[in-house]
Amino acid sequence: MSMRLQVVVDEREYRAIQRAARSERVTVSEWVRRTLRGARLRQPEGDEGRKLAAIRAAARHAFPAPDIEQMLTEIESGYAAETPG
């Protein structure tokens, strides 16, 4: 089911929105829907506590890893292998 949303903007802002919509070759309504959808998707989702608990649980694990100098050397050698002649 679709719902109507009314947003009041001043004339200058409305003209700017019209120009933006026109530049993307969509209606003002479609431009606003896309913009709102994009803003909503950028918002963090979920419970902060759950995210922190997952990070803390992952940090409790010990994984084998070389020292930093060895890692940097391996990374650099990988870059050198990818660089053409």
Secondary structure by P-SEA (a helix, b strand, c coil): cbbbbbbbbcaaaaaaaaaaaaaacccaaaaaaaaaaaaaaacccccaaaaaaaaaaaaabbbbbccaaaaaaaaaaaaaaaccc
